Amino acid sequence: MRLSVLMILQLVFFVTLGSAQTTAKKTLSDSVFELIRNSKNENISEEDRFAFAKSANALAKKVNEDSLALITNKNLLGFYFDNEPMAYIQTNQRIVKLSKTLKDSLSLGNANYALGYSYHVKQLNDSAYYYYSNAVKIFAGLSNMKQLSYSLGSLSALQFESKDYYGAEENTVRAIKALDDVEETNDILDQKWILKTNLGSIAGSLNNYDKSLEYHEDAVEIANRMDEDFNNGLYSLNNIAFVKREQGHYNEAKEIFANVLESKNLQQEDPSFYALILENLAFTMYLTGTYNKDNVIALFDKSIKISDSINDRITKTGAVVSMSKFYEGIGNTDKAKLYAKEAYDLAKETVSNEIYLESMTILSKLNEGEEGKHYLYEYINVSDSLLQVERNVRNKFARIELETDQLEAENEQISKKNVYLIFISFGLFITAILTYLFISQRAKNRKLKLIQVQQKANEDIYNLMLVQQDKVDEARAKEKIRVSEELHDGVLGRLFGVRLSLDSINFNEGKDAMMTRAKYISQLQDIEQDIRKISHDLSVDFESGSSFIDIVTELIDTQTQAYGLEHEFNYAETINWDLVPNKTKIDIYRIIQESMQNIYKHANAKTIKISISLEKALICLCIIDDGEGFDTTKSKKGIGLKNMRSRVEDLDGEITWTSQSGNGTEVNVKIPYTNQST
């Protein structure tokens, strides 16, 4: 009887404790929702609303409830979108993790789409393609046709920009079909207009002008059905006129451009588009062969003046190159060269590749002798380079899709295995309990020893399974960290250095420049081989057959030249690198590489000093820069610093950063040298 009373008292205690904890948690949750409501109150300032949103997110972390954290992070997105793009990306990445945990597919799809858009804006097309593709698969699985259409449309726009015209066309058609059964609101009509316009642009780029006109005329019809078409109809008329001009129907094109120009309030509502129409009309009038020279020049001048007033350098670039062609056509070579050179400079600045090539063609024809040849050679080199980039991008998109599918298949297989293990473990556990109860009922005293032995055996089996699962999880985690470090410190670091080096000589000419480019192209080929090797064996010998110090010296010389840094490199000849394991040499190499990359990105340094010495059986690496420094007491979230610390700790070494804002940074690494073996 006493035992029963004690058990009842314990039960009451735990129920009361659980109730108190539940009440406290509910109070915190209510406070979070109150802060969210305040963040949406439009009667207070944007700054105060933002503060409420951040407070809600911070409080949600204390509650430690994933669903609440998901709500507060989504609430933060609107404040980060325009003002803090990196915070916007990081918040969406947190939403991706929370959505996977909660199996919230809609939030997961929206976060992937937002990440695709963010990387698209930053022109990180590989990442944009990856996240857009994820969004497409998620929304297709949800049968969310509206979001599926938006995701496919954005994916096709990215492909079109990369001149993957057939891939862009395929995804645009899929996006249109996704809207077949969706109610035609004004937003849906606007999306259909965008997609038809995309198809028209793609067909025009493939010189299928009749099909292009058909799509643009469909876009006009859609714009006419909209309650508010946001000038979509006028944009489509401009597109139609442009295609007709490409077909040689100059008078028809001129009439359409002139009609668009007469649209009421166009200059006030959309000055950039108005300037574009002025330029298109002027150049089309010239192409007709019957025009007033002063009127054409006046239209060009007005277009450029408006573009300057709103700092629209893209439209101005198009107008300037058209003026150059106009003056070339009327025999005014001096002005043609003047405007062609201005278009050349503007196109370089705005990365308008087509106009850049067009301006070089004009300059090569208008300039005689070596100067003309210079522009012709530059045209050939840039054209070939852009063509190669386009091919690489298309191949890379295909590779990303293939690798994503493979990764998903592997994850699905792992999930199935985990489910099987859980069922087996649960089954064994239940079996053990039933066995215990059955035996204890038949012989509580006589078979007590046998029951204990059986129970011990069952526990050993269960523990063995848990240990095995822990080993699998630990191995998987280490492998992910190793691959992450190798990709970040190896492939990405070398790609970053080569890209900077190529940028620095991009417009140089002559034999030396060609040989330098050939060198970096060779390095890119080496990087490609490295990527292939990663999947097979990341632990191969480090640069077998080469001197480690020579390899480090080449790294320092190449990177500092690309980063524009003065450098000093000292090393101890007493270290026998043949006795140092390859993993240690790889990690030292990666730490130097990552440090120089961080110095270039964040420190604004002018000089860097690197030394490798041997002190009391320790390999000592010291990297000093004269940059801005940073506050070492604040947590650093960059993967680079985490990777450096992880590499050193794997070698039983120590790493420290000594720095103050404005006084440079010193990195010290100490790694055991004794008892090393190959």
C-alpha positions in Angstrom: 0.0 0.0 0.0 2.9 2.4 0.8 4.4 1.7 -2.6 1.2 2.7 -4.3 0.9 6.0 -2.4 4.5 6.8 -3.2 3.9 6.2 -6.9 0.8 8.4 -6.8 2.8 11.2 -5.2 5.5 11.0 -7.8 2.9 11.0 -10.6 1.3 14.2 -9.1 4.8 15.8 -8.9 5.7 15.2 -12.5 2.2 16.2 -13.8 2.5 19.5 -11.8 6.0 20.1 -13.0 5.0 19.4 -16.6 2.0 21.6 -16.3 4.1 24.5 -15.0 6.6 24.1 -17.8 3.8 24.0 -20.4 2.3 27.2 -18.9 5.7 29.0 -19.0 6.2 27.9 -22.6 2.7 29.1 -23.6 3.4 32.5 -22.0 6.6 32.9 -24.0 4.8 31.8 -27.2 2.0 34.4 -26.6 4.7 37.1 -26.2 6.3 36.0 -29.5 2.9 36.4 -31.3 2.4 39.8 -29.6 5.8 41.0 -30.9 4.9 39.7 -34.4 1.6 41.7 -34.3 3.5 44.8 -33.4 6.0 44.3 -36.2 3.0 44.4 -38.7 1.5 47.6 -37.2 1.8 50.2 -40.0 1.0 53.0 -37.5 4.6 52.8 -36.1 7.9 53.5 -37.8 9.7 51.0 -40.0 12.6 51.0 -37.6 10.4 50.1 -34.6 8.6 47.4 -36.6 11.9 45.9 -37.6 13.0 45.9 -33.9 9.8 44.0 -32.9 10.4 41.4 -35.6 14.0 40.8 -34.4 12.8 40.6 -30.8 10.2 38.0 -31.8 12.8 35.9 -33.5 15.2 36.1 -30.5 12.4 35.1 -28.1 11.4 32.2 -30.3 14.9 30.8 -30.0 14.4 30.6 -26.2 11.1 28.7 -26.6 13.0 26.2 -28.7 10.0 25.3 -30.9 10.7 24.8 -34.6 7.3 25.9 -35.8 7.5 29.1 -33.9 11.1 29.8 -35.2 9.8 29.2 -38.7 7.1 31.8 -38.3 9.4 34.5 -36.9 12.1 33.9 -39.5 9.5 34.2 -42.3 8.3 37.4 -40.6 11.8 38.9 -40.9 12.1 38.4 -44.6 10.2 41.5 -45.6 12.5 43.7 -43.6 15.7 42.1 -45.0 14.6 42.0 -48.7 15.6 45.5 -49.8 18.0 46.5 -47.0 20.2 43.5 -46.0 20.5 41.0 -48.9 23.0 38.7 -47.1 20.7 38.6 -44.0 17.8 37.8 -46.4 19.8 34.8 -47.9 20.8 33.6 -44.4 17.3 33.8 -43.1 16.0 31.8 -46.1 18.6 29.2 -45.5 17.4 28.8 -41.9 13.8 28.5 -43.2 15.0 25.7 -45.5 16.4 23.7 -42.5 13.3 24.4 -40.3 10.9 23.5 -43.2 12.7 20.2 -43.8 12.5 19.4 -40.0 8.8 20.2 -39.9 8.1 18.7 -43.4 6.5 22.0 -44.4 6.9 21.6 -48.2 5.2 25.0 -49.1 7.6 27.0 -46.9 10.5 24.9 -48.2 9.5 25.7 -51.8 9.1 29.4 -51.2 12.5 29.6 -49.4 14.2 27.8 -52.3 12.6 30.2 -54.8 13.7 33.2 -52.7 17.3 31.9 -52.6 17.2 31.3 -56.3 16.1 34.9 -56.9 18.7 36.3 -54.5 21.6 34.5 -56.2 20.1 35.4 -59.6 20.3 39.1 -58.7 23.9 38.6 -57.4 24.7 36.9 -60.8 25.7 33.7 -59.0 24.0 31.6 -61.7 25.0 28.2 -60.5 23.4 28.7 -57.1 20.4 30.4 -58.6 19.8 27.4 -61.0 20.2 25.0 -58.1 17.6 26.7 -55.9 15.2 27.5 -58.8 15.3 23.8 -59.8 14.6 22.7 -56.2 11.6 25.1 -56.1 10.3 23.6 -59.3 10.4 20.0 -58.0 8.8 21.0 -54.7 5.9 22.9 -56.2 5.3 20.2 -58.8 5.1 17.7 -56.0 2.5 19.9 -54.2 0.6 20.5 -57.5 0.9 24.2 -56.7 0.5 25.4 -60.3 0.8 29.1 -59.6 4.2 28.9 -57.7 5.3 26.2 -60.2 4.8 28.6 -63.1 6.7 31.4 -61.3 9.6 29.1 -60.5 9.8 27.7 -64.1 9.5 31.3 -65.5 12.5 32.4 -63.4 14.4 29.3 -64.3 13.8 30.0 -68.0 14.8 33.6 -67.6 18.1 32.5 -66.1 18.7 30.1 -69.0 17.8 32.8 -71.6 20.4 35.1 -70.0 22.9 32.3 -70.3 21.9 31.8 -74.0 20.6 28.3 -73.2 17.7 29.0 -75.6 16.2 25.6 -76.0 16.2 24.9 -72.3 14.7 28.3 -71.7 12.0 27.6 -74.3 11.1 24.2 -72.8 10.7 25.6 -69.2 8.7 28.6 -70.5 6.2 26.3 -72.2 6.0 24.2 -69.0 5.3 27.4 -67.0 2.5 28.4 -69.4 0.8 25.0 -69.2 1.0 25.1 -65.4 -1.5 28.0 -65.5 -4.1 26.3 -67.7 -6.5 25.6 -64.8 -5.5 28.6 -62.6 -8.0 31.5 -62.2 -7.0 34.4 -64.4 -6.5 37.2 -61.9 -4.5 40.3 -62.9 -1.3 38.8 -61.4 -1.8 35.6 -63.4 -2.4 37.5 -66.6 0.8 39.5 -65.9 2.6 36.2 -65.5 1.2 34.8 -68.8 2.3 38.1 -70.5 5.8 37.7 -69.2 6.0 34.0 -70.4 4.7 34.9 -73.9 7.2 37.7 -74.1 9.9 35.3 -73.1 8.9 33.0 -75.9 9.0 35.9 -78.3 12.5 36.9 -77.2 13.8 33.3 -77.4 12.3 32.9 -80.9 13.9 36.2 -82.0 17.3 35.2 -80.6 17.0 32.0 -82.8 16.1 34.2 -85.8 12.7 32.7 -86.0 11.1 36.1 -86.6 7.6 34.9 -87.7 7.2 32.8 -84.6 8.6 35.7 -82.5 5.9 38.1 -83.9 3.2 35.5 -83.1 4.2 35.3 -79.5 4.5 39.1 -79.0 1.0 39.5 -80.6 -0.3 36.9 -78.1 1.3 39.1 -75.3 -0.5 42.2 -76.6 -3.8 40.3 -76.5 -3.1 39.2 -72.9 -2.2 42.8 -71.9 -5.5 44.0 -73.4 -7.4 41.7 -71.0 -5.6 43.1 -67.9 -7.3 45.6 -65.6 -4.0 47.3 -65.1 -1.3 46.2 -67.6 1.6 48.2 -66.2 2.5 49.4 -69.7 2.8 45.7 -70.8 1.0 46.4 -74.0 3.4 49.2 -75.0 6.4 47.0 -74.2 4.9 44.3 -76.5 4.4 46.8 -79.3 8.0 47.9 -79.0 9.0 44.2 -79.2 6.9 43.7 -82.3 8.4 46.8 -84.0 11.9 45.6 -83.1 11.3 42.2 -84.8 9.8 43.9 -87.9 12.9 46.0 -88.1 15.0 42.9 -88.0 12.9 41.5 -90.8 13.6 44.7 -92.9 10.1 46.1 -92.6 11.4 49.5 -91.6 8.3 51.6 -92.4 6.0 49.4 -90.4 8.4 49.4 -87.5 8.8 53.2 -87.7 5.0 53.6 -87.5 4.7 51.4 -84.5 7.5 53.2 -82.6 6.0 56.6 -83.4 2.6 55.5 -82.1 4.1 54.2 -78.9 6.0 57.5 -78.4 2.6 59.3 -78.5 1.3 57.4 -75.6 -0.1 59.7 -72.9 2.2 60.4 -69.9 4.8 57.8 -71.1 7.7 60.1 -70.4 6.6 60.9 -66.9 5.5 57.3 -66.0 8.4 55.4 -67.6 11.3 57.7 -68.7 13.7 54.8 -69.3 11.3 53.1 -71.7 10.5 56.5 -73.3 14.3 57.0 -74.0 14.5 53.5 -75.5 11.6 54.3 -77.9 13.3 57.6 -78.9 16.4 55.7 -79.9 14.5 52.9 -81.7 12.5 55.4 -83.7 15.6 57.5 -84.6 17.5 54.5 -85.9 14.5 53.0 -87.7 13.9 56.3 -89.5 17.5 56.2 -90.7 17.1 52.6 -91.9 14.1 53.6 -94.0 16.4 55.7 -96.2 14.0 58.6 -96.3 14.5 60.8 -93.2 15.4 64.3 -92.0 18.9 64.2 -90.7 18.3 66.9 -88.0 15.2 65.1 -86.8 17.1 61.8 -86.4 19.9 63.5 -84.5 17.5 65.4 -82.3 15.7 62.1 -81.3 19.1 60.5 -80.5 20.2 63.5 -78.4 16.9 63.5 -76.5 17.2 59.8 -75.7 20.8 60.2 -74.4 19.8 63.3 -72.4 16.9 61.5 -70.6 19.1 58.4 -70.0 21.7 60.7 -68.3 19.1 62.4 -66.2 17.9 59.1 -64.7 21.4 57.5 -64.7 20.2 54.7 -67.1 23.5 53.7 -68.6 22.1 50.6 -70.3 19.7 52.6 -72.5 22.3 55.2 -73.1 24.8 52.5 -74.3 22.2 51.3 -76.9 21.5 54.9 -78.1 25.2 55.7 -78.4 26.1 52.6 -80.5 23.1 53.4 -82.8 24.3 56.9 -83.3 27.7 55.5 -84.2 26.1 53.3 -86.9 24.0 56.3 -88.1 27.1 58.6 -88.5 29.0 55.7 -90.2 26.1 55.3 -92.6 26.0 59.0 -93.6 29.8 59.1 -94.0 30.7 61.1 -91.0 33.7 58.9 -89.9 34.9 61.2 -87.1 31.7 61.2 -85.2 31.1 57.5 -85.9 34.4 56.7 -84.3 33.7 59.1 -81.4 30.4 57.4 -80.6 31.7 53.9 -81.2 34.5 54.5 -78.7 31.9 55.9 -76.2 29.7 52.8 -76.7 32.8 50.6 -76.3 33.6 52.2 -72.9 30.0 52.1 -71.7 29.5 48.5 -72.8 32.6 47.5 -70.8 31.3 49.3 -67.8 27.8 47.9 -67.9 28.9 44.4 -69.1 26.7 44.8 -72.2 28.4 42.1 -74.2 26.5 42.3 -77.4 27.0 46.1 -77.7 30.6 45.6 -76.6 31.2 43.2 -79.6 29.3 45.5 -81.9 31.3 48.6 -81.0 34.6 46.7 -81.6 33.3 45.7 -85.0 32.6 49.3 -85.9 36.0 50.5 -84.5 37.9 47.9 -86.4 36.3 49.1 -89.7 36.7 52.8 -89.0 40.3 52.8 -87.7 43.2 52.1 -90.1 46.4 50.2 -89.5 47.4 48.7 -86.1 44.6 50.4 -84.2 41.9 48.7 -86.4 43.7 45.4 -86.1 43.8 45.8 -82.4 40.0 46.1 -82.2 39.5 43.2 -84.6 41.8 40.9 -82.5 40.0 42.0 -79.3 36.7 41.2 -81.0 37.9 37.7 -81.9 39.2 37.0 -78.4 36.2 38.3 -76.5 33.8 36.6 -78.9 35.6 33.3 -78.4 35.7 33.8 -74.7 32.0 34.5 -74.4 31.1 31.6 -76.5 33.2 29.3 -74.3 31.6 30.8 -71.2 28.1 30.1 -72.6 29.0 26.5 -73.4 30.4 26.0 -69.9 27.3 27.5 -68.3 24.9 25.2 -70.3 27.1 22.2 -69.4 27.2 23.3 -65.8 23.4 23.6 -65.6 23.0 20.0 -66.8 25.7 18.9 -64.3 23.9 20.6 -61.4 20.6 18.9 -62.3 22.2 15.5 -62.6 24.1 15.8 -59.3 21.0 17.1 -57.6 19.0 14.1 -58.8 21.8 11.7 -57.7 21.9 13.4 -54.2 18.2 13.1 -53.8 18.3 9.4 -54.7 21.1 8.8 -52.2 19.2 10.7 -49.5 16.1 8.7 -50.2 18.0 5.5 -49.9 19.6 6.6 -46.6 16.2 7.6 -45.3 14.8 4.1 -46.1 17.7 2.4 -44.4 17.2 4.6 -41.3 13.5 3.7 -41.2 14.4 0.0 -41.4 16.8 0.4 -38.5 14.2 2.1 -36.4 11.6 -0.6 -37.1 14.1 -3.3 -36.3 15.2 -1.6 -33.1 11.7 -1.1 -32.0 10.8 -4.7 -32.8 13.7 -6.0 -30.9 12.8 -3.7 -27.9 9.2 -4.9 -27.9 10.3 -8.5 -28.2 12.7 -8.1 -25.3 9.9 -6.7 -23.1 7.4 -9.4 -24.0 10.0 -12.1 -23.4 10.8 -10.5 -20.0 7.1 -10.4 -19.0 6.4 -14.0 -20.1 9.4 -15.5 -18.2 8.8 -13.4 -15.1 5.1 -14.6 -14.9 6.1 -18.3 -15.1 8.9 -18.4 -12.6 9.6 -15.3 -10.6 11.9 -16.9 -8.2 13.1 -20.2 -9.8 14.2 -18.6 -13.1 15.3 -15.2 -11.8 18.9 -15.8 -12.8 17.8 -16.8 -16.3 15.7 -13.7 -16.7 18.6 -11.5 -15.7 20.9 -13.1 -18.3 18.3 -12.8 -21.0 17.6 -9.2 -20.1 21.4 -8.5 -20.2 21.7 -10.1 -23.7 18.8 -8.1 -25.0 20.3 -4.8 -23.7 23.6 -5.7 -25.3 22.0 -6.3 -28.6 20.1 -3.0 -28.4 23.2 -1.0 -27.3 25.3 -2.6 -30.1 22.8 -1.4 -32.6 22.8 2.1 -31.1 26.7 2.2 -31.2 26.7 1.0 -34.8 24.2 3.7 -35.7 26.3 6.3 -33.9 29.4 5.2 -35.9 27.5 5.5 -39.2 26.3 9.0 -38.3 29.8 10.0 -37.1 31.4 8.7 -40.3 28.8 10.5 -42.5 29.3 13.8 -40.6 33.1 13.6 -40.9 32.8 12.8 -44.6 30.5 15.8 -45.2 33.0 18.1 -43.3 35.9 16.7 -45.2 34.2 17.2 -48.6 33.1 20.7 -47.6 36.6 21.7 -46.5 38.2 20.3 -49.7 35.7 22.0 -51.9 35.9 25.4 -50.0 39.6 25.5 -49.4 40.8 23.7 -52.5 38.6 24.1 -55.5 36.8 27.3 -54.7 40.0 29.0 -53.4 41.9 28.1 -56.6 39.0 29.2 -58.8 38.8 32.5 -57.0 42.5 33.1 -57.5 42.5 32.1 -61.2 39.4 34.3 -61.8 41.1 37.3 -60.3 44.2 36.7 -62.3 42.2 36.4 -65.5 40.3 39.6 -64.6 43.6 41.5 -64.1 44.8 40.6 -67.7 41.4 40.4 -69.4 42.0 43.2 -71.8 45.8 42.9 -72.2 47.2 41.9 -75.6 50.4 40.5 -76.9 52.3 37.3 -76.6 52.9 37.7 -72.9 49.2 38.1 -72.2 48.4 35.1 -74.4 51.0 32.9 -72.5 49.7 34.1 -69.2 46.1 33.3 -70.2 47.3 29.9 -71.4 48.9 29.3 -68.0 45.6 30.1 -66.2 43.6 28.1 -68.6 45.9 25.2 -67.8 45.2 25.8 -64.1 41.5 25.7 -64.8 42.0 22.3 -66.4 43.9 21.2 -63.3 41.0 22.3 -61.2 38.6 20.4 -63.4 40.7 17.3 -62.8 40.6 18.0 -59.0 36.8 18.1 -59.0 36.8 14.7 -60.8 39.2 13.2 -58.2 37.2 14.4 -55.2 34.5 11.8 -55.7 37.1 9.0 -55.9 39.8 9.8 -53.4 40.4 13.1 -51.5 43.3 11.6 -49.6 45.8 11.0 -52.4 49.4 12.1 -52.0 49.8 15.9 -52.0 51.4 17.0 -55.3 53.4 13.7 -55.5 56.9 14.3 -56.9 56.9 18.0 -56.1 58.8 19.9 -53.4 56.3 21.1 -50.8 58.1 24.5 -50.3 58.1 25.0 -54.1 54.3 24.4 -54.2 53.7 26.8 -51.3 56.0 29.4 -52.9 54.0 29.2 -56.2 50.7 29.6 -54.3 51.9 32.7 -52.5 53.4 34.3 -55.7 50.3 33.6 -57.7 47.8 34.7 -55.1 49.6 37.9 -54.0 50.1 38.9 -57.6 46.3 38.4 -58.3 45.4 40.2 -55.0 47.9 43.1 -55.6 49.8 42.4 -52.3 53.5 42.8 -51.4 54.7 39.7 -49.7 57.6 38.1 -47.8 58.0 34.4 -47.4 60.5 32.8 -45.0 60.9 29.1 -44.2 63.1 26.8 -42.2 65.3 24.4 -44.2 65.6 22.2 -41.1 62.1 20.7 -41.7 62.3 17.4 -43.6 58.9 17.6 -45.5 59.3 14.0 -46.7 58.7 12.9 -43.1 55.5 15.0 -42.8 52.3 13.2 -43.7 50.5 14.3 -46.9 47.4 15.3 -44.8 49.5 17.7 -42.7 51.0 19.3 -45.8 47.6 19.6 -47.5 46.1 21.3 -44.4 49.0 23.8 -44.1 48.6 24.6 -47.8 44.9 25.2 -47.4 45.3 27.4 -44.3 47.7 29.6 -46.2 45.4 29.7 -49.2 42.3 30.6 -47.1 44.2 33.2 -45.0 45.3 35.1 -48.2 41.8 34.9 -49.6 40.4 36.4 -46.3 43.0 39.1 -46.3 42.1 40.1 -49.9 38.3 40.0 -49.2 38.1 41.7 -45.8 41.4 43.2 -44.6 42.3 45.8 -47.3 45.9 45.0 -46.7 49.0 46.1 -48.7 51.6 43.6 -47.4 51.6 40.1 -46.1 54.4 38.2 -44.3 54.4 34.4 -44.1 56.9 32.2 -42.3 57.3 28.5 -41.5 59.7 27.5 -38.8 60.5 24.6 -36.5 60.4 25.4 -32.7 60.6 22.7 -30.0 59.3 19.9 -32.2 56.5 22.1 -33.5 55.9 23.3 -37.1 55.1 27.0 -36.6 53.2 28.8 -39.4 52.8 32.6 -39.0 50.8 34.9 -41.3 50.8 38.6 -40.7 49.0 41.4 -42.6 48.9 45.2 -42.2 45.1 45.4 -42.9 42.2 46.7 -41.0 42.1 43.8 -38.5 39.0 42.7 -36.6 37.6 42.2 -33.1 38.7 38.7 -32.1 36.2 38.7 -29.2 33.3 38.6 -31.5 32.1 35.3 -33.0 33.1 34.7 -36.6 30.5 32.7 -38.6 32.5 32.3 -41.8 33.1 28.8 -43.0 36.7 29.7 -43.8 37.8 30.3 -40.2 35.8 27.2 -39.0 37.6 25.1 -41.6 41.0 26.4 -40.6 40.3 25.6 -36.9 38.9 22.2 -37.8 42.0 21.3 -39.9 44.4 22.4 -37.1 42.5 20.5 -34.4 42.5 17.3 -36.6 46.3 17.5 -36.5 46.4 17.9 -32.6 47.6 21.5 -33.2 46.7 25.0 -32.0 45.6 28.1 -34.0 45.2 31.6 -32.7 44.3 35.0 -34.2 45.8 38.2 -32.8 44.2 41.3 -34.1 42.7 44.7 -33.3 40.6 46.9 -35.6 43.0 49.1 -37.6 46.2 47.2 -36.6 46.3 44.2 -38.9 46.0 40.5 -38.1 48.4 37.8 -37.1 47.6 34.1 -37.5 49.7 31.6 -35.6 49.5 27.8 -36.2 51.5 25.2 -34.2 51.4 21.6 -35.4 53.4 18.7 -33.8 56.4 17.6 -35.9 57.8 14.7 -33.8 56.8 11.1 -34.4 55.7 12.0 -38.0 55.6 9.2 -40.4 54.8 8.7 -44.0 
